[in-house]
Amino acid sequence: MDFSLNEEQVLLRDSAREFLGEEWPSAELRRMLDGADGATAAQSLWSKMSDLGWPSLLVSEDYDGLGLGMFDLAVLMEETGAALIPATLHASGLLAVSALEALADEDSCQKYLPDIAEGKLKATVGIYEPGSGWTPMMLAPETGEAVTKRYVPDAASADLILFVNRTGGNGAQIAIAHEAQVEDTYSMDVTRSLSQVTCPAGQLEVLGKGTIADVQAVIDRATIGLSAELIGGSARVLDMTVEYVKSRKQFGRAVGTFQAVQHKAADMLIGIEKGRTGVYYAAAVADERPDDLARAASVAKATANQTAVSVGELGIQLHGGLGFTWEQDLHLYLKRAKAAEFTYGDTKWHLDRIAHGLGLS
Amino acid sequence: MTRLQDTPAEAAFRERLRTWLEANTPSIGKHDVDALKAWQRTLHEAGWLGLAWPAEYGGRGLGFREQAIFNEEAARARIPPSINNIGLMIAGPALIAVGSEKHKKRYLPKILSAEEIWCQGFSEPNAGSDLAALQTRAVDDGDDYVITGQKIWTSNSLIADYIWLLVRTDPDAPRHKGITALVVDMKSPGVTVKPLRQITGEAEFGEVFFDEVRVPKANRVGAENDGWIIGMKTFTRERANISVALSVRLQQQFDRLLDTVRNRDVPLDPQQARDVAQAYVDSQCLTLTCERMADRLFGFESSVVKVAWAEMNQRLQRIGLDTLGPDAPLLSAGGFDQVDDTTATFGTEALADDDESYAKSWQFGYLRARANSIEGGTSEILRSVIAERVLGLPRK
């Protein structure tokens, strides 16, 4: 096993951290959340990320992408998670790219992927439906009637809304949802919207077919990316917390000298190291051993869920009253963690899938 | 680059090792000292020990990676435990780091061959977590030190030939500055060892008493009163090596857990199945974390892995015992003398898979695991180490 970052990955990580520090500081994030020009802030960030080639990272070279792997993307997404960027990169550069490459036919890939890679086209994918839970086999077979998808990331600003449907049995399809009606269902994670999207009867344009297993593999890749974002966010929360408890004084000394505080900070690091291992392992499996993807993605997500929520809670606790204020960014990380915990399967769902794979249920 | 696969050289190393282990791994009871020594000698002569030790002292001069492959294959082949684990994992690496050339040439080859078994004398009745409070005295007397005092929690002390010892040479100096490291022959007049029975019923540790024991100054490691730093270096090596070895042990325990639940007549309820899945996640993540952090484990970050391992193993052992249901508390006739680590069956001999063996092994495992968060640094002390030394929080 080798989980060390190569030279290009170190460069990617460092340049991403520097770029986001300049382009997406807390003030800019707050402008998106609070200001009337929120969409402008998000679009401006997207343009600059596109110039850096981030949306093209996973796209194969056949479609004008960089053709890199999940490990590379995970390294980048730790940084984007630390900066709490909007969902566009996740939705377009990971979810939509993976779904098109897995399910769409050659012509459709040629038609859409180069524009997605360039950032000209912002795509997203609706998969889950009311009643499907997180299990694609529970999707209702597509019949030509209107279809409603839930928890669609970043749908309001997407240029291309794709639906992944079950077609009956183990069959699946990917289709453009024309005339899609986007209802903004807001998320606890105020930095990312999760929309309900309805495609009227007869408005699906099918781009290709596959199996439910292909759909699950697409979700598993997105799961690994989301886990990387969660671990990156957790690492940032720990950094903020360490800085704070070093400088905050009570009883005439820095609160970071108190064991009760120190031990919670240590637990945050222990969780982050475990979680980062899960992410890197699953990303390497996605790149090199896709047959084991399901279990590895579940290891990553179960661990990332546990780490991110716990670190988010501890970060607030160790900041004391300040951590409970709207002004401080900590709540944004906890809300991201809590919302993400219920995206692509909660901890129970992933542990159940591992148990099932081990023959225990 | 591939991340999950061995390089061609690693794959060849693994293949040779696996073939050798399949042909040579014996079945030995865990208390058969002579057979365990002979097994270690066999391993050494075949070139599988001291993989990362320098060649001039009997090692192979390879890297952490080969050692990790050895650990994986050893677990897979269920090789008998290392009788000289303290020498191999603690005293030997510490000597390599801080010992004189003479000491290295004298002691290291015989640690590898198991001709000389080592133990470690650090903890004392009044110096546990607060190691710098140690009181065992070494009085300067010409060419010798004369040692009087007591050590406790000394693994392998009942069979050891040498002890890696910390003593106080200067009682007037600030407490961290009056400590010296020595190598002491356990057969020296005045050394007495008593077994220390623990909550599992067995006596894995001992108490070592020193009554005016004469030790030549030539046995000192490093300079006089330099022992604290040497002790700290020993600790980081201990935690790194033990973490890696124990991640392998955690994998084996997980396999045993799977065997136990598959042997049940009643299926697991959903929460129990989730608990087992969580144990899978833990054992996977720990092993992989050791690999990912390999180059950092010789520093303070080894504490991250040690604390995580202790809690994961405690959780796993609790799950194992809990899966036995109403039979979990039932002891065999003979009481705690019979509670045993039945997973300590080695080589080609099949693990016992009857209900009584499962009960014995999970009772043992659950109780033994209580020490995981105490031995080698309590989890409380290690969390402070993580906070202050890794995260850089201020000290009081």
HADDOCK unambig.tbl for C-alpha pairs under 7 A between the chains (distance, minus, plus):
assign (segid A and resid 1 and name CA) (segid B and resid 3 and name CA) 5.20 0.50 0.50
assign (segid A and resid 1 and name CA) (segid B and resid 4 and name CA) 4.64 0.50 0.50
assign (segid A and resid 1 and name CA) (segid B and resid 5 and name CA) 6.26 0.50 0.50
assign (segid A and resid 1 and name CA) (segid B and resid 6 and name CA) 6.83 0.50 0.50
assign (segid A and resid 1 and name CA) (segid B and resid 291 and name CA) 6.92 0.50 0.50
assign (segid A and resid 2 and name CA) (segid B and resid 3 and name CA) 4.66 0.50 0.50
assign (segid A and resid 2 and name CA) (segid B and resid 4 and name CA) 6.65 0.50 0.50
assign (segid A and resid 2 and name CA) (segid B and resid 292 and name CA) 6.89 0.50 0.50
assign (segid A and resid 3 and name CA) (segid B and resid 3 and name CA) 6.43 0.50 0.50
assign (segid A and resid 3 and name CA) (segid B and resid 292 and name CA) 5.40 0.50 0.50
assign (segid A and resid 4 and name CA) (segid B and resid 292 and name CA) 6.91 0.50 0.50
assign (segid A and resid 242 and name CA) (segid B and resid 393 and name CA) 6.89 0.50 0.50
assign (segid A and resid 246 and name CA) (segid B and resid 393 and name CA) 6.02 0.50 0.50
assign (segid A and resid 246 and name CA) (segid B and resid 394 and name CA) 6.49 0.50 0.50
assign (segid A and resid 256 and name CA) (segid B and resid 393 and name CA) 5.67 0.50 0.50
assign (segid A and resid 256 and name CA) (segid B and resid 394 and name CA) 6.12 0.50 0.50
assign (segid A and resid 257 and name CA) (segid B and resid 393 and name CA) 6.76 0.50 0.50
assign (segid A and resid 257 and name CA) (segid B and resid 394 and name CA) 5.41 0.50 0.50
assign (segid A and resid 257 and name CA) (segid B and resid 395 and name CA) 5.30 0.50 0.50
assign (segid A and resid 257 and name CA) (segid B and resid 396 and name CA) 5.01 0.50 0.50
assign (segid A and resid 259 and name CA) (segid B and resid 384 and name CA) 6.81 0.50 0.50
assign (segid A and resid 262 and name CA) (segid B and resid 384 and name CA) 6.13 0.50 0.50
assign (segid A and resid 262 and name CA) (segid B and resid 387 and name CA) 5.30 0.50 0.50
assign (segid A and resid 263 and name CA) (segid B and resid 383 and name CA) 5.24 0.50 0.50
assign (segid A and resid 263 and name CA) (segid B and resid 384 and name CA) 6.25 0.50 0.50
assign (segid A and resid 263 and name CA) (segid B and resid 387 and name CA) 6.85 0.50 0.50
assign (segid A and resid 265 and name CA) (segid B and resid 387 and name CA) 6.45 0.50 0.50
assign (segid A and resid 266 and name CA) (segid B and resid 383 and name CA) 5.46 0.50 0.50
assign (segid A and resid 266 and name CA) (segid B and resid 386 and name CA) 5.68 0.50 0.50
assign (segid A and resid 266 and name CA) (segid B and resid 387 and name CA) 5.36 0.50 0.50
assign (segid A and resid 270 and name CA) (segid B and resid 304 and name CA) 5.67 0.50 0.50
assign (segid A and resid 270 and name CA) (segid B and resid 308 and name CA) 6.79 0.50 0.50
assign (segid A and resid 274 and name CA) (segid B and resid 285 and name CA) 6.07 0.50 0.50
assign (segid A and resid 274 and name CA) (segid B and resid 289 and name CA) 6.55 0.50 0.50
assign (segid A and resid 277 and name CA) (segid B and resid 285 and name CA) 6.26 0.50 0.50
assign (segid A and resid 277 and name CA) (segid B and resid 288 and name CA) 6.44 0.50 0.50
assign (segid A and resid 277 and name CA) (segid B and resid 289 and name CA) 5.61 0.50 0.50
assign (segid A and resid 278 and name CA) (segid B and resid 285 and name CA) 6.14 0.50 0.50
assign (segid A and resid 284 and name CA) (segid B and resid 3 and name CA) 6.40 0.50 0.50
assign (segid A and resid 284 and name CA) (segid B and resid 4 and name CA) 6.84 0.50 0.50
assign (segid A and resid 299 and name CA) (segid B and resid 281 and name CA) 5.60 0.50 0.50
assign (segid A and resid 351 and name CA) (segid B and resid 274 and name CA) 5.35 0.50 0.50
assign (segid A and resid 351 and name CA) (segid B and resid 277 and name CA) 5.46 0.50 0.50
assign (segid A and resid 351 and name CA) (segid B and resid 278 and name CA) 6.52 0.50 0.50
assign (segid A and resid 352 and name CA) (segid B and resid 274 and name CA) 5.86 0.50 0.50
assign (segid A and resid 354 and name CA) (segid B and resid 277 and name CA) 5.74 0.50 0.50
assign (segid A and resid 355 and name CA) (segid B and resid 273 and name CA) 5.78 0.50 0.50
assign (segid A and resid 355 and name CA) (segid B and resid 274 and name CA) 6.30 0.50 0.50
assign (segid A and resid 355 and name CA) (segid B and resid 277 and name CA) 5.12 0.50 0.50
assign (segid A and resid 360 and name CA) (segid B and resid 273 and name CA) 6.08 0.50 0.50
